[in-house]
Amino acid sequence: MGSYIGYQCSVCGKTYPADYKGYVCDSCSGNLNVILDYDHIKKNVKPEDIFTSAEKSLWRYLPLLPVEDPGFEGTALHSVGYTPVYKSETLAQKMGVNQLWIKDEGRNPTASFKDRASSILIARAKQIGAETIATASTGNAGAALAGMAAASQWKAIIFAPKTAPQAKIAQLLIFGAHVILVDGNYDSAFDLSVEACEKYGWYCRNTGYNAFTAEGKKTAAFEIWEQVLRKQNSDKPLNIFVSVGDGNIISGIHKGFKDLNELGWLPVMPRIFGVQSEKSAAIFNAWAAHTETITPVHATTIADSISVDLPRDGVRAVRAATETNGAYIAVPDETIYEGISELGKIGVFAEPAGATAFAGMKKAIAMGLIDDQDDVLVMNTGSGLKDIRSAMTAAGEAPVIAPTMQALEKYLKK
């Protein structure tokens, strides 16, 4: 197995050996953290080993992962991660910050951040001999699992709410997954998928339920460390903005930085800011009330990827902000559309969830949480092609003219 020695409950602190078969804590149902064998890694791995790796995917961080290389070289499974970071001086100046980067997860094989978790889960499934993997998803996690399963010829079953964007459902079907649309919301699909996995013995990939999902998502933190932090000429913390739904992406990124810190490889812990829509703000509400108790909401945001009534990784998501001196920001849906448009003007096509992080960054600046001496990185968690309807709302309509120079000149005069 990979370099890990067991698990620890994030709520009650109970520990488990590496061969524990459960998904969550058997005492309090809290999410489990994978405990790496830090002593082994320190003795056998140096940062330079990673920086000089020829592997241009998340598998370059294999020494820091709790799975073995699953193989399948030359497939989409080996193209996940190591996504680009764009630096925009124009946008930094406009926003009034020192430096600004956009990390574009839309460049992953199925065009979202969720490929990271799904590739690790395929590796884990191969390790434990699980023939079928199932998950609940509003679209992106399902598409990621379906795509990675197709690349590795694994069997995938996806439970998705029937209201998920059609472009995302099309991805699931094209990749050959067994798709089951649920007449309910994400939470209904989640609960049904867990019951089905228990009854039929399927391996459950559910976000905020399977400990290995965060292990995939933490690789984004490793990339930020490699692509930005080690080159950043500043002793001030980098401010990272992440959109939040069920909380697993932000908790995974936090886990990655904590791993690096434990190894002594991280000079300064970044500040992590979670951003939610005001119409899906269960974790924001808990953070604002200075509690880790997550109270469900009725989510109605247009950002379907982060539209969650009951976040399944809420406790760790709250801690990602509180333990890094970050914060949570809640933004109106209208500003999400504005974010799609503004990111598009620097060449990044973001889906609503990705633009939510950008909207949160703007609000944090307006609130005085970020100033002109701060460096900022915004995570775009998925491609705008995932939700064309929202993109068209953000962009507006193009004009239609007759195919004549006269019509063109008349239009240009306007």
N, C-alpha and C positions, 0 to 999 in steps of 0.2 A: 504494500500500500504506500501512499504518499507519506510525506513527513508530518504526520499528526499522531497525537497520543491519546486523544479522547475528545470529550465534549463537556461543556459546562452550561447549566441553565442560566439564562440571562436574567431571570426573575428571582429564583430562590437560591441560586448558587450551587445546586447539587451537581456533582461531577459523574461522568460515565466513561467507561473504557471505550476504546476505538471500535470494538466489536458490538457495541450497543445497536440494537435493531430498530428502536423507536425513532419517530420523527421529532417529537417534542418531549419535554420533561414529563416523566410518568408520575411526578408528585404534584406539580402545579400547572402543567400544560404550557409552561413558558417556552419561548424559542431557545434553541440550543446554539451555542457558539462552538465552532470547531477549534480545538486547541492544537496549534502547531508544535512540533518538536523543535523549539527555538534553539536549544543547546546543540542539537545535531546540525541545524542549518548554519549556525554561527561557525561551527568547526569546519564545515565543508563547502560553504558558498560565500562568495564575495560579490559586492555590487558590480564590480567590473566583469564578472562572469556573465551577468545579465546584459550589461551595456554592450558587450562585444558579441552577443549572440546573433547568429545569422537568421534565426527564426523571427519572422515578421508577423506574429500573431500573439494572442495571450499565452500561448504555450512556451514563450520565451521565459515566463515566470514559473515554469514547472517546479523548480526547487522550493517554491513558496506555496505550492498547492497541495491539497490532501488527496490527490488522485494521481494515477499513472497516466502517461501519454496513451490515449486510446488508439493511436494509429490513424488510419484513414488519411494519410498524407495526400496532398493534391486535391482534396475535396473542400467543400465550404466549411467543414468542421475545423480545418486548419487555416481558415481565413478570418476567423473571429478576432476582434480586438485590434490593438495597436492602431487605433483610429487616429485621424489627424487632429492636430490642435492648430487652429488658425489665430493668428495675432492680428488685431485690427487697431491701428493707431488712430484711424479716423473715428471709429466708434468710441475708443477710449477718450478721445478729446471731447466728443459730443456728450458722453455720459459724465465727464468730469472725474475720471479716475486715472491713476498713474499708467497702468498697463491692463489690457483686457484680452483674454483668450476665449475662444469658443471651441469646445471639444465636440466634434460632430460624430455622434454614434449612429447617425443615419447611414454611415459608410460601411456598417456591418453587413454580412451576407443577406440577411432578411430585413435589413434597414432599421434595426432598433437595438438599443442597449441590451435587450433580453437575450440576445444570442450568447452573451457571456455566460449566463447561468445555464442555458440549455446545453452548451458544449461541454461544460463541466459535468452536468447530469448524465449526458451520454457516456462520458468516461466512467462515471460512478456506476451506471447501470451495467456496463460491460464488466467492471470489476467484480460486482456482486452477482452477476449472471441473471439480471432482470431482463426478461424478453420484451416486456411491454411497459411503456412509460405513459402516464396520463397527467393532465394538468387542467386547471381552470384558468380562463384568460378572457380579458376584454378584447384580445386580438393579438397584441405584440408578443406576449409570452408564448401563446399558442403557435403563432407563426414561426417563432424562433425554434420551439421544440420540433414543430413539423419539418422545418428546413434542416435542422441538424439530424433529425431521425432519417430523413430522406438521404442525406449525405452518407450516413453510416448504415443504411438499410435496417434501421430499428423500427419497431412498431410503436406508433404514437396515437393516443386518443385525446381529443381536445373537447372540453366542455366550455362553451362560450354563450354569453347572453345573446338572444336573437337580435338585440338592438346594436350589436357591435358593427362598426363601419364595414360596408360591403367589400371594400378593397382588402381589408384584413381577413375577412371570411374567405375571399377568393384565394389569398395566399395559402391558407390552411388546406383548401381543397386541391390546389395545384400541386402542393408538396406531397399529396397522397395520404394525409392523415385521416383518421376516422373522426369526423367532426359531428358533435352532438350539440345542437343549439337548444338552449334552455329558455323556457318562457318565464324569465325572471331576470334579476340583476346579477352582477358579478358575485356577490355574496352567496346567492342561491346556487350558482354554478360551482363555487368553491365547496360548499357543504356537500353537494351531490357528488362531486368528484372524490372527496375524501371517503365518503361512504362506499362508493364503487370500488375504490382502491383497496379498502379493507375487505370487502366481500370477495373480490376476484383476484386479489394478490398482485395487482398492478403496482409498479413503482411510482410513487406520487412525487411529481416535480413541483408541487404548488409553492408559489412564492410566499415567503414568510411562514413556511411550514417545514420545508425540507432545509436542513442546515447547510447543505451544499450549494443552495442558490446564492447565498451571500458570498460564498467562496468564489463563485464565478464573477459576481459583481464587484468584488474587491479588486479585481485586476485593473479596473479603471483607475483606482488610486495608485497602483503601481506605475501605470503609464503616466499619470500626472506627475508623480515623483521623478520619473525618468525624463519626460519631455519638457517639463517646466521647472520643477522645484530645484533640481540639481544645477540648472543653468540660471536660476533667478538670482540676481545680484541684490539681495535684500535680506535683512534679518527680521523683517515684518512678516507675519503669516499671510499666506495666500488665502483669499476669500472665495470659497467655492459655492456656487448656487445650483441646487438640484431640485427638480420638481418631485413631489411626493404624493403617492397614492396609498398603497398598502405599507410603504415604509421600507421595503427591502433594498432598494437601490441605495438610498442614503445610508442605511445601516451597513450595507456591504462596503461602500466606499469608506466609511468610518473604520470598519474592521481592517481594511487594507492598510490604512494609515497607522492603526494601532499595531499591526504586525510589523510594519517597518520601524516604528518607534521601539518596539520590544527588541528588535534586532540591532538597534543603535544606528540605523541607516537614515533616519529622518531628522534633519537639522531643526526644523520648526514645524510643529503640528499646525496644519491649516485650520482656519475657521470654516465651519460648514453651516450653510444656511439652507433650510428646507423651505420650499415654496409650495403652497397649496392654493387652489381656487377657493374663493369664499363659499362656493357652492359644494365643496367637498373638503371640509376643513377639520376633520376629527382630531388629527394630530396637532395642528395649530392650536386648537381649542385647549388641548391638554397642556401643551407647552405654555400657553398664555396664563393658564390657571396654576402653573407651577406644580403639576402633578404628572404622574406616569399612568394614571388611570384613563383609558381611552373610552370615551362615550360615543356610541354610534351616531351617525347623522343620516339624513336622507340626501344622498349625493345627486346633483342634477347638472354638474358642469359639462360644458361642451368638450372638455379635454377628457375623452373617454378612457385614456390610458391611466388616468389618476382619479377616476370617478369611483370612489369606494365608500360604502357606508361604514363598514367596520374594518379598519386597517389591521392586518394580521401580524404586522411587525412593528406595532406602534411604540412599544416600550423602548426598543433599541433605536427607533427613529427619533424619538424625543432626545435620547442621550447623545445622538450624533451632534446635535446642536448644543446642548447644555454642557457637554464635556469638552467642547472645543471653543467655547466662548462665542459660538455662533448665535443664530436666532431662527425663528420661524416667521414667515411672511405670508399673509393671505391676500390674494389679489382678485379683483373683479374679472369676470370672463371677458369683458370688452377689452381689457388690457392684454389679454392673451392673443386676441386677433391682431392687436397693434404689434405685439412681439413677433408674430409670424411675418408681418410686413417688414419690420425693421431688420430682422435677421436676413430676410431675403435680399435686402439691399447690400449686404456684404457677401452674398453668394452662398448662404446657408438656408436650405429649405427645411424648415422645422415643422413637425406636427404640433398640435396644440400643447401637449405635455411639455415638449422641449421649449416652446415659447413661453410657457408659464414660468420657467426658471429665469428667463430674460426679464419678464415683467416684474418678478420678485426682486431682481437686482436693481432695476430702476426705482422701485419703491423703497428699497433699503437705502439708496443714495438720498432720496427725498427725505427720508426719516433721519438722516444723519448717522446711519450705522456704517456707512462707507464714505471715505473722503478722497480728496484728490491725491493723496499720498499712497493710496491702497492699490494693490494688484488684485485683479478679479478674474475668475474663470467661471464660465457658464456652461453647464452640461446641456447639449441638445440631445435628448434621449431617443429621438426617432425622426425618420424622414417625413416630410410633408406629403409625400405620395401616399402615405398611409390613410390620409383623411382629406381627400380632394375637396369635399364639400366645405370644410372649414377654410381650406386654402383659398377657395373661390370667394368665400365671404370676406376674407381678409384682403384679398387683392382687388376686388371689384371687377367690373366688366370692361372688356376691351371694346373700343369703338368699332363700328362697321361702316364702311364707306363704299361707294361705287368704285369700280376698277378704272378710274380715270384720273389724269393729272388735275383736272379742274376740281374734282371732289377732294383730292388730297390737299390742294392749295387752300380750299375752303376750310378744311379741317385744321390745317396748320395755323391759319390766321386766328383760330379760336384759342 
